[in-house]
Amino acid sequence: MWDEAQPTDHGANVAVIFGGGVGRRMNNRGKPKQFLELHQKPIIIHTLEQFEFHDQIDHIAIACVEPWIGHLKRLIRRYEISKVRWIVSGGETGQASIYNALQAVESDLGDVNPTVLIHDAVRPVIPASTISANIESVWEKGSGVTVAEARETILIEDADGSIRDVTERSVTRVAKAPQSFRLSDILAVHRQALAEGITDAIDSCSLMLRYGHRVWAIRGTHDNIKITTPEDFYVFRALADLSESSQILGLQ
């Protein structure tokens, strides 16, 4: 646990931000993609601010590339992100990074069994309404996974390049984030997966479904993008510039 911890709250809502990878597809010569800057601010800070400024989020846990933890702490102080309670080392996979962060939350708030909102460090465009909807869904149904409607038809391709199936677009969704659960539920499926030797699950939703949990969809927005390529970064820049212009013109 990071030294600058805050007091425990009953019924806490915790954002679990995982950024344990280096983002080789960004061609950024060694700097992890979450530390690339837009408007003199790192992507991870853009992301953290969405949860910092949301009045229903009590704490933030971060899984970070280990050599960059010191840099992250300096950024958190510089940008006055006060809700960060835990910073842990990322793992070899996204699954491992999330598990490391969840264990840190459990060590402190396990008795409270908080709602955890699992979110990518490089997904900085997240509406406050989506965060609220995730929290409400967990309280009412036990889970909430952010999705967006598929805009194009999804095809299933076999290894030899042939098309196996065409999905029905009206029921097809694109996975977004956060993916939100009760801490005890998501930790239990992580531990089941590890016991079976599963270490690189697609996401938290897939783990919950694998072990028999019902998962509920939260309708999100298409601009809730994950920055994994240079093209994604340019889209993020355009969205940020549009938001800034709207504020200047009094449209927000």
Contacts in CASP RR format, 6 or more apart in sequence:
PFRMAT RR
TARGET T0000
AUTHOR 0000-0000-0000
METHOD contacts of the structure
MODEL  1
MWDEAQPTDHGANVAVIFGGGVGRRMNNRGKPKQFLELHQKPIIIHTLEQ
FEFHDQIDHIAIACVEPWIGHLKRLIRRYEISKVRWIVSGGETGQASIYN
ALQAVESDLGDVNPTVLIHDAVRPVIPASTISANIESVWEKGSGVTVAEA
RETILIEDADGSIRDVTERSVTRVAKAPQSFRLSDILAVHRQALAEGITD
AIDSCSLMLRYGHRVWAIRGTHDNIKITTPEDFYVFRALADLSESSQILG
LQ
1 85 0 8 1.000
1 86 0 8 1.000
1 104 0 8 1.000
1 107 0 8 1.000
1 108 0 8 1.000
2 73 0 8 1.000
2 84 0 8 1.000
2 85 0 8 1.000
2 86 0 8 1.000
2 87 0 8 1.000
4 84 0 8 1.000
4 85 0 8 1.000
5 85 0 8 1.000
5 86 0 8 1.000
5 108 0 8 1.000
6 59 0 8 1.000
6 82 0 8 1.000
6 83 0 8 1.000
6 85 0 8 1.000
8 108 0 8 1.000
8 109 0 8 1.000
8 112 0 8 1.000
9 58 0 8 1.000
9 59 0 8 1.000
9 112 0 8 1.000
10 112 0 8 1.000
11 58 0 8 1.000
11 112 0 8 1.000
11 113 0 8 1.000
11 114 0 8 1.000
11 115 0 8 1.000
12 58 0 8 1.000
12 59 0 8 1.000
12 109 0 8 1.000
12 112 0 8 1.000
12 114 0 8 1.000
12 115 0 8 1.000
13 56 0 8 1.000
13 57 0 8 1.000
13 58 0 8 1.000
13 59 0 8 1.000
13 114 0 8 1.000
13 115 0 8 1.000
13 117 0 8 1.000
13 135 0 8 1.000
14 57 0 8 1.000
14 58 0 8 1.000
14 59 0 8 1.000
14 60 0 8 1.000
14 61 0 8 1.000
14 85 0 8 1.000
14 105 0 8 1.000
14 109 0 8 1.000
14 114 0 8 1.000
14 115 0 8 1.000
14 116 0 8 1.000
14 117 0 8 1.000
14 183 0 8 1.000
15 51 0 8 1.000
15 57 0 8 1.000
15 59 0 8 1.000
15 60 0 8 1.000
15 61 0 8 1.000
15 83 0 8 1.000
15 116 0 8 1.000
15 117 0 8 1.000
15 119 0 8 1.000
15 178 0 8 1.000
16 60 0 8 1.000
16 61 0 8 1.000
16 63 0 8 1.000
16 98 0 8 1.000
16 101 0 8 1.000
16 102 0 8 1.000
16 105 0 8 1.000
16 116 0 8 1.000
16 117 0 8 1.000
16 118 0 8 1.000
16 119 0 8 1.000
17 44 0 8 1.000
17 47 0 8 1.000
17 48 0 8 1.000
17 51 0 8 1.000
17 60 0 8 1.000
17 61 0 8 1.000
17 62 0 8 1.000
17 63 0 8 1.000
17 101 0 8 1.000
17 119 0 8 1.000
17 120 0 8 1.000
17 121 0 8 1.000
18 62 0 8 1.000
18 63 0 8 1.000
18 90 0 8 1.000
18 94 0 8 1.000
18 97 0 8 1.000
18 98 0 8 1.000
18 101 0 8 1.000
18 118 0 8 1.000
18 119 0 8 1.000
18 120 0 8 1.000
18 121 0 8 1.000
19 32 0 8 1.000
19 34 0 8 1.000
19 44 0 8 1.000
19 62 0 8 1.000
19 63 0 8 1.000
19 64 0 8 1.000
19 65 0 8 1.000
19 90 0 8 1.000
19 94 0 8 1.000
19 97 0 8 1.000
19 120 0 8 1.000
19 121 0 8 1.000
19 122 0 8 1.000
20 32 0 8 1.000
20 63 0 8 1.000
20 64 0 8 1.000
20 65 0 8 1.000
20 90 0 8 1.000
20 91 0 8 1.000
20 94 0 8 1.000
20 97 0 8 1.000
20 121 0 8 1.000
21 32 0 8 1.000
21 33 0 8 1.000
21 65 0 8 1.000
21 90 0 8 1.000
21 94 0 8 1.000
21 97 0 8 1.000
22 30 0 8 1.000
22 32 0 8 1.000
22 33 0 8 1.000
22 65 0 8 1.000
23 32 0 8 1.000
23 33 0 8 1.000
23 228 0 8 1.000
25 228 0 8 1.000
25 229 0 8 1.000
26 33 0 8 1.000
26 36 0 8 1.000
26 227 0 8 1.000
26 228 0 8 1.000
26 229 0 8 1.000
26 230 0 8 1.000
26 233 0 8 1.000
27 230 0 8 1.000
28 36 0 8 1.000
32 65 0 8 1.000
32 68 0 8 1.000
33 43 0 8 1.000
33 122 0 8 1.000
33 227 0 8 1.000
33 228 0 8 1.000
34 42 0 8 1.000
34 43 0 8 1.000
34 44 0 8 1.000
34 47 0 8 1.000
34 121 0 8 1.000
34 122 0 8 1.000
35 42 0 8 1.000
35 43 0 8 1.000
35 44 0 8 1.000
35 68 0 8 1.000
35 71 0 8 1.000
36 42 0 8 1.000
36 43 0 8 1.000
36 227 0 8 1.000
36 233 0 8 1.000
37 43 0 8 1.000
38 46 0 8 1.000
38 233 0 8 1.000
38 236 0 8 1.000
38 237 0 8 1.000
38 240 0 8 1.000
39 240 0 8 1.000
41 79 0 8 1.000
42 75 0 8 1.000
43 121 0 8 1.000
43 122 0 8 1.000
43 124 0 8 1.000
43 227 0 8 1.000
43 236 0 8 1.000
44 72 0 8 1.000
44 75 0 8 1.000
44 121 0 8 1.000
44 122 0 8 1.000
45 75 0 8 1.000
45 79 0 8 1.000
45 81 0 8 1.000
46 124 0 8 1.000
46 240 0 8 1.000
47 119 0 8 1.000
47 120 0 8 1.000
47 121 0 8 1.000
47 122 0 8 1.000
47 123 0 8 1.000
47 124 0 8 1.000
47 126 0 8 1.000
48 60 0 8 1.000
48 62 0 8 1.000
48 76 0 8 1.000
48 79 0 8 1.000
48 81 0 8 1.000
48 84 0 8 1.000
49 79 0 8 1.000
49 81 0 8 1.000
50 124 0 8 1.000
50 126 0 8 1.000
50 128 0 8 1.000
50 131 0 8 1.000
51 57 0 8 1.000
51 60 0 8 1.000
51 83 0 8 1.000
51 117 0 8 1.000
51 119 0 8 1.000
51 131 0 8 1.000
52 60 0 8 1.000
52 81 0 8 1.000
52 82 0 8 1.000
52 83 0 8 1.000
53 128 0 8 1.000
54 128 0 8 1.000
54 131 0 8 1.000
54 132 0 8 1.000
56 131 0 8 1.000
56 132 0 8 1.000
56 135 0 8 1.000
57 83 0 8 1.000
57 117 0 8 1.000
57 131 0 8 1.000
58 83 0 8 1.000
58 114 0 8 1.000
59 83 0 8 1.000
59 84 0 8 1.000
59 85 0 8 1.000
59 86 0 8 1.000
59 105 0 8 1.000
59 109 0 8 1.000
59 114 0 8 1.000
60 81 0 8 1.000
60 83 0 8 1.000
60 84 0 8 1.000
60 85 0 8 1.000
60 86 0 8 1.000
61 84 0 8 1.000
61 85 0 8 1.000
61 86 0 8 1.000
61 87 0 8 1.000
61 88 0 8 1.000
61 101 0 8 1.000
61 102 0 8 1.000
61 104 0 8 1.000
61 105 0 8 1.000
62 72 0 8 1.000
62 84 0 8 1.000
62 86 0 8 1.000
62 87 0 8 1.000
62 88 0 8 1.000
62 101 0 8 1.000
62 121 0 8 1.000
63 88 0 8 1.000
63 89 0 8 1.000
63 90 0 8 1.000
63 91 0 8 1.000
63 97 0 8 1.000
63 98 0 8 1.000
63 100 0 8 1.000
63 101 0 8 1.000
64 72 0 8 1.000
64 87 0 8 1.000
64 88 0 8 1.000
64 89 0 8 1.000
64 90 0 8 1.000
64 121 0 8 1.000
65 89 0 8 1.000
65 90 0 8 1.000
66 89 0 8 1.000
66 90 0 8 1.000
69 87 0 8 1.000
69 89 0 8 1.000
72 87 0 8 1.000
73 87 0 8 1.000
75 81 0 8 1.000
76 84 0 8 1.000
85 108 0 8 1.000
86 101 0 8 1.000
86 104 0 8 1.000
86 105 0 8 1.000
86 108 0 8 1.000
88 100 0 8 1.000
88 101 0 8 1.000
88 103 0 8 1.000
88 104 0 8 1.000
89 100 0 8 1.000
90 96 0 8 1.000
90 97 0 8 1.000
90 100 0 8 1.000
90 101 0 8 1.000
91 97 0 8 1.000
91 100 0 8 1.000
92 199 0 8 1.000
93 199 0 8 1.000
93 200 0 8 1.000
94 200 0 8 1.000
95 190 0 8 1.000
95 193 0 8 1.000
95 198 0 8 1.000
95 199 0 8 1.000
95 200 0 8 1.000
95 201 0 8 1.000
95 207 0 8 1.000
96 199 0 8 1.000
98 118 0 8 1.000
98 190 0 8 1.000
98 204 0 8 1.000
99 187 0 8 1.000
99 190 0 8 1.000
99 194 0 8 1.000
102 116 0 8 1.000
102 183 0 8 1.000
102 186 0 8 1.000
102 187 0 8 1.000
102 190 0 8 1.000
103 187 0 8 1.000
105 114 0 8 1.000
105 116 0 8 1.000
105 183 0 8 1.000
106 183 0 8 1.000
106 187 0 8 1.000
109 183 0 8 1.000
110 183 0 8 1.000
110 184 0 8 1.000
113 182 0 8 1.000
113 183 0 8 1.000
113 184 0 8 1.000
114 182 0 8 1.000
114 183 0 8 1.000
115 135 0 8 1.000
115 138 0 8 1.000
115 139 0 8 1.000
115 180 0 8 1.000
115 181 0 8 1.000
115 182 0 8 1.000
115 183 0 8 1.000
116 180 0 8 1.000
116 181 0 8 1.000
116 182 0 8 1.000
116 183 0 8 1.000
116 186 0 8 1.000
117 131 0 8 1.000
117 134 0 8 1.000
117 135 0 8 1.000
117 178 0 8 1.000
117 179 0 8 1.000
117 180 0 8 1.000
118 177 0 8 1.000
118 178 0 8 1.000
118 179 0 8 1.000
118 180 0 8 1.000
118 181 0 8 1.000
118 186 0 8 1.000
118 204 0 8 1.000
119 126 0 8 1.000
119 177 0 8 1.000
119 178 0 8 1.000
119 179 0 8 1.000
120 177 0 8 1.000
120 226 0 8 1.000
122 226 0 8 1.000
122 227 0 8 1.000
122 228 0 8 1.000
123 176 0 8 1.000
123 177 0 8 1.000
123 224 0 8 1.000
123 225 0 8 1.000
123 226 0 8 1.000
123 227 0 8 1.000
124 227 0 8 1.000
124 236 0 8 1.000
125 221 0 8 1.000
125 223 0 8 1.000
125 224 0 8 1.000
125 225 0 8 1.000
125 236 0 8 1.000
125 239 0 8 1.000
125 240 0 8 1.000
126 177 0 8 1.000
126 178 0 8 1.000
126 224 0 8 1.000
127 220 0 8 1.000
127 221 0 8 1.000
127 224 0 8 1.000
130 146 0 8 1.000
130 178 0 8 1.000
130 218 0 8 1.000
130 220 0 8 1.000
130 221 0 8 1.000
130 224 0 8 1.000
131 178 0 8 1.000
133 218 0 8 1.000
133 219 0 8 1.000
133 220 0 8 1.000
134 144 0 8 1.000
134 146 0 8 1.000
134 178 0 8 1.000
134 180 0 8 1.000
134 218 0 8 1.000
135 180 0 8 1.000
137 143 0 8 1.000
137 144 0 8 1.000
137 180 0 8 1.000
137 216 0 8 1.000
137 218 0 8 1.000
138 144 0 8 1.000
138 180 0 8 1.000
138 181 0 8 1.000
138 182 0 8 1.000
141 214 0 8 1.000
141 216 0 8 1.000
142 181 0 8 1.000
142 182 0 8 1.000
142 185 0 8 1.000
142 216 0 8 1.000
143 180 0 8 1.000
143 181 0 8 1.000
143 182 0 8 1.000
143 185 0 8 1.000
143 208 0 8 1.000
143 213 0 8 1.000
143 214 0 8 1.000
143 215 0 8 1.000
143 216 0 8 1.000
144 178 0 8 1.000
144 179 0 8 1.000
144 180 0 8 1.000
144 181 0 8 1.000
144 215 0 8 1.000
144 216 0 8 1.000
144 217 0 8 1.000
144 218 0 8 1.000
145 175 0 8 1.000
145 179 0 8 1.000
145 180 0 8 1.000
145 204 0 8 1.000
145 205 0 8 1.000
145 215 0 8 1.000
145 216 0 8 1.000
145 217 0 8 1.000
145 218 0 8 1.000
146 175 0 8 1.000
146 176 0 8 1.000
146 177 0 8 1.000
146 178 0 8 1.000
146 179 0 8 1.000
146 217 0 8 1.000
146 218 0 8 1.000
146 219 0 8 1.000
146 220 0 8 1.000
146 224 0 8 1.000
147 173 0 8 1.000
147 174 0 8 1.000
147 175 0 8 1.000
147 176 0 8 1.000
147 217 0 8 1.000
147 218 0 8 1.000
147 219 0 8 1.000
147 220 0 8 1.000
148 173 0 8 1.000
148 174 0 8 1.000
148 176 0 8 1.000
148 219 0 8 1.000
148 220 0 8 1.000
148 221 0 8 1.000
148 222 0 8 1.000
148 224 0 8 1.000
149 172 0 8 1.000
149 173 0 8 1.000
149 174 0 8 1.000
149 219 0 8 1.000
150 169 0 8 1.000
150 172 0 8 1.000
150 173 0 8 1.000
150 174 0 8 1.000
151 222 0 8 1.000
152 169 0 8 1.000
153 166 0 8 1.000
153 167 0 8 1.000
153 169 0 8 1.000
153 172 0 8 1.000
154 166 0 8 1.000
154 167 0 8 1.000
154 169 0 8 1.000
154 172 0 8 1.000
155 163 0 8 1.000
155 165 0 8 1.000
155 166 0 8 1.000
155 167 0 8 1.000
156 163 0 8 1.000
156 164 0 8 1.000
156 165 0 8 1.000
156 166 0 8 1.000
156 167 0 8 1.000
157 163 0 8 1.000
157 164 0 8 1.000
158 164 0 8 1.000
173 217 0 8 1.000
174 222 0 8 1.000
175 203 0 8 1.000
175 205 0 8 1.000
176 220 0 8 1.000
176 221 0 8 1.000
176 224 0 8 1.000
177 224 0 8 1.000
177 226 0 8 1.000
179 203 0 8 1.000
179 204 0 8 1.000
179 205 0 8 1.000
181 204 0 8 1.000
181 208 0 8 1.000
185 208 0 8 1.000
185 213 0 8 1.000
186 204 0 8 1.000
186 207 0 8 1.000
186 208 0 8 1.000
188 211 0 8 1.000
189 207 0 8 1.000
189 208 0 8 1.000
189 210 0 8 1.000
189 211 0 8 1.000
189 213 0 8 1.000
190 207 0 8 1.000
192 211 0 8 1.000
193 199 0 8 1.000
193 201 0 8 1.000
193 207 0 8 1.000
193 210 0 8 1.000
193 211 0 8 1.000
198 207 0 8 1.000
201 207 0 8 1.000
201 210 0 8 1.000
205 215 0 8 1.000
208 215 0 8 1.000
209 215 0 8 1.000
223 239 0 8 1.000
225 232 0 8 1.000
225 235 0 8 1.000
225 236 0 8 1.000
225 239 0 8 1.000
226 232 0 8 1.000
227 233 0 8 1.000
227 236 0 8 1.000
243 252 0 8 1.000
246 252 0 8 1.000
END
